[in-house]
Amino acid sequence: MQNASISLNPRIRRAAHRMARGAVVAYPTEAVWGLGCDPNNPEAVGRILALKQRPWQKGMILLAAEMSYFAPLVDRLDSGLRQRLQESWPGPVTWLVPAADLVPEWVRGQFETVALRVTDHPLAAGLSRAFGGPIISTSANPAGKPEARTALEVRRYFRDQLDDITPGRVGGRAQPSQIRDLVSGKILR
């Protein structure tokens, strides 16, 4: 059980503990480095938006180690839509799912949907598992700059503005996750 052992890594546990206290953390994902925090902490999400120079209206992705972490958001979907999610996860597909009332505006942005992904990257999944739920996931780059693919690039972009940078490397994917609308099936990215 590789993912569970990664979440027990002291550096991953430290990063998750810091996120629970409001920290912003950089970590590797399937194709690029991501920035993450507790999605229920508006100040932490605000820090990420400021670092990226990203308007809140665009919304954020919630990343999780397993689909059960999204239960309050997906249990009310019909069985066909839930099956569509299960068939693509874990993996590099981010789904736009109708947002439940419990999804904060600072996560969903101006939309009536919320972006969800169950990752197959062991370190990103380990971080979510150590945190105990979904985390914010957005590419580690300021607006208009290329996505960071190494920890060194993350450091160059953000210097000492992050609370932690986990160890690890990005997965073997060339492109960030595909984004699809769950209801229509339409590919948006």
C-alpha positions as CSV (number, residue, x, y, z in Angstrom):
1,M,0.0,0.0,0.0
2,Q,2.4,2.7,-1.3
3,N,0.1,5.7,-0.9
4,A,-0.6,5.0,2.8
5,S,3.1,4.7,3.5
6,I,3.7,8.0,1.8
7,S,1.2,9.7,4.0
8,L,3.2,8.4,7.0
9,N,6.3,10.1,5.7
10,P,7.4,12.7,8.4
11,R,7.7,15.5,5.8
12,I,4.3,14.8,4.3
13,R,2.8,14.7,7.8
14,R,4.5,18.0,8.7
15,A,3.1,19.7,5.5
16,A,-0.4,18.3,6.2
17,H,-0.2,19.5,9.8
18,R,0.9,22.9,8.7
19,M,-2.0,23.1,6.2
20,A,-4.4,22.3,9.0
21,R,-3.0,25.4,10.7
22,G,-3.4,27.7,7.7
23,A,-0.2,27.0,5.7
24,V,0.3,27.1,2.0
25,V,2.3,24.2,0.7
26,A,3.8,23.2,-2.7
27,Y,3.7,19.6,-3.7
28,P,4.2,17.5,-6.9
29,T,1.2,16.3,-8.9
30,E,0.7,14.2,-12.0
31,A,2.3,16.7,-14.4
32,V,3.2,19.9,-12.5
33,W,3.8,21.2,-9.0
34,G,0.8,22.4,-7.2
35,L,0.0,24.8,-4.4
36,G,-2.3,23.6,-1.7
37,C,-4.0,24.5,1.5
38,D,-7.1,23.8,3.6
39,P,-10.0,24.6,1.4
40,N,-12.1,25.6,4.4
41,N,-9.6,28.3,5.3
42,P,-10.4,31.5,3.4
43,E,-7.2,33.2,4.5
44,A,-5.0,30.4,3.2
45,V,-7.0,30.3,-0.1
46,G,-6.6,34.0,-0.3
47,R,-2.8,33.7,0.0
48,I,-2.7,31.3,-2.9
49,L,-4.8,33.6,-5.0
50,A,-2.5,36.5,-4.2
51,L,0.7,34.4,-4.9
52,K,-0.7,33.3,-8.2
53,Q,-2.3,36.8,-9.0
54,R,-5.5,34.8,-9.8
55,P,-9.0,36.2,-9.3
56,W,-11.2,34.3,-6.9
57,Q,-13.9,34.1,-9.6
58,K,-12.0,31.4,-11.5
59,G,-12.5,28.9,-8.7
60,M,-10.1,26.3,-7.4
61,I,-9.6,22.5,-7.7
62,L,-10.2,20.2,-4.8
63,L,-7.8,17.2,-4.9
64,A,-8.3,14.1,-2.8
65,A,-6.7,10.7,-2.2
66,E,-9.9,8.8,-2.7
67,M,-13.5,9.4,-3.9
68,S,-14.9,8.9,-0.4
69,Y,-13.4,12.2,0.6
70,F,-15.9,13.8,-1.7
71,A,-18.9,11.9,-0.3
72,P,-20.9,15.1,0.7
73,L,-20.4,16.5,-2.8
74,V,-21.0,13.4,-4.9
75,D,-23.4,11.2,-2.9
76,R,-26.4,13.2,-4.1
77,L,-25.5,12.6,-7.8
78,D,-27.4,10.0,-9.8
79,S,-25.7,6.6,-10.1
80,G,-24.7,7.2,-13.8
81,L,-22.8,10.3,-12.9
82,R,-21.1,8.7,-9.9
83,Q,-20.1,5.8,-12.1
84,R,-18.5,8.3,-14.6
85,L,-16.4,9.6,-11.8
86,Q,-15.4,6.2,-10.5
87,E,-14.3,5.0,-14.0
88,S,-11.9,7.9,-14.4
89,W,-10.5,8.1,-10.8
90,P,-7.9,7.9,-9.6
91,G,-6.4,9.7,-12.5
92,P,-5.7,12.9,-14.4
93,V,-9.3,14.0,-14.9
94,T,-10.8,17.0,-13.0
95,W,-14.5,17.0,-13.1
96,L,-16.8,20.0,-12.7
97,V,-19.5,18.7,-10.4
98,P,-22.7,20.6,-9.4
99,A,-21.7,22.4,-6.2
100,A,-23.4,21.6,-3.0
101,D,-24.3,24.5,-0.7
102,L,-21.4,23.5,1.6
103,V,-18.8,24.4,-1.0
104,P,-17.4,27.9,-0.1
105,E,-17.6,30.6,-2.7
106,W,-13.8,31.0,-2.4
107,V,-13.4,27.4,-3.7
108,R,-16.1,27.4,-6.5
109,G,-15.6,31.0,-7.6
110,Q,-18.4,32.4,-9.7
111,F,-19.6,29.0,-10.7
112,E,-22.4,26.7,-9.7
113,T,-19.9,23.8,-10.0
114,V,-16.9,22.7,-8.1
115,A,-13.7,21.1,-9.6
116,L,-12.8,17.7,-8.2
117,R,-10.0,15.3,-8.8
118,V,-8.9,12.1,-7.2
119,T,-5.2,12.0,-7.9
120,D,-3.1,9.0,-8.8
121,H,0.1,10.8,-7.8
122,P,1.4,9.0,-4.7
123,L,2.8,12.1,-3.0
124,A,-0.3,14.3,-3.7
125,A,-2.6,11.5,-2.5
126,G,-0.4,11.0,0.6
127,L,-0.7,14.7,1.4
128,S,-4.5,14.5,1.1
129,R,-4.6,11.4,3.2
130,A,-2.3,12.9,5.9
131,F,-4.5,16.0,5.9
132,G,-7.6,13.8,6.3
133,G,-9.6,15.2,3.3
134,P,-9.6,17.2,0.1
135,I,-7.0,19.9,-0.3
136,I,-6.8,22.9,-2.7
137,S,-4.8,22.1,-5.8
138,T,-3.7,24.7,-8.3
139,S,-0.6,25.0,-10.4
140,A,2.4,26.5,-8.7
141,N,3.0,29.5,-11.0
142,P,2.1,33.2,-11.1
143,A,-0.6,34.1,-13.7
144,G,0.9,34.1,-17.2
145,K,4.1,32.1,-16.3
146,P,4.7,28.5,-17.2
147,E,3.7,25.8,-14.6
148,A,6.5,24.8,-12.3
149,R,7.7,21.3,-13.1
150,T,10.5,21.1,-10.4
151,A,10.9,22.2,-6.8
152,L,13.6,24.6,-8.0
153,E,11.1,26.4,-10.3
154,V,8.6,26.6,-7.4
155,R,11.4,28.3,-5.2
156,R,12.2,30.7,-8.0
157,Y,8.6,31.8,-8.4
158,F,7.7,32.1,-4.7
159,R,11.1,32.3,-2.8
160,D,10.2,32.3,0.9
161,Q,6.4,33.0,0.5
162,L,5.5,29.4,1.0
163,D,5.2,27.6,4.4
164,D,6.5,24.2,3.1
165,I,7.6,22.4,-0.1
166,T,7.2,18.7,0.1
167,P,9.9,16.4,-1.3
168,G,9.2,14.6,-4.6
169,R,8.8,14.9,-8.3
170,V,6.0,15.3,-10.7
171,G,4.5,12.3,-12.4
172,G,5.1,11.3,-16.0
173,R,2.3,13.3,-17.6
174,A,3.1,16.0,-20.1
175,Q,-0.1,18.1,-19.5
176,P,-2.0,19.2,-16.4
177,S,-5.2,17.3,-15.8
178,Q,-8.0,17.3,-18.3
179,I,-11.1,19.3,-17.1
180,R,-14.5,18.0,-18.0
181,D,-18.1,18.9,-17.1
182,L,-19.7,15.9,-15.4
183,V,-23.2,16.6,-16.5
184,S,-22.5,17.3,-20.2
185,G,-19.3,15.3,-20.5
186,K,-17.8,18.2,-22.4
187,I,-14.0,18.6,-22.3
188,L,-13.0,22.1,-21.2
189,R,-9.2,21.7,-21.1
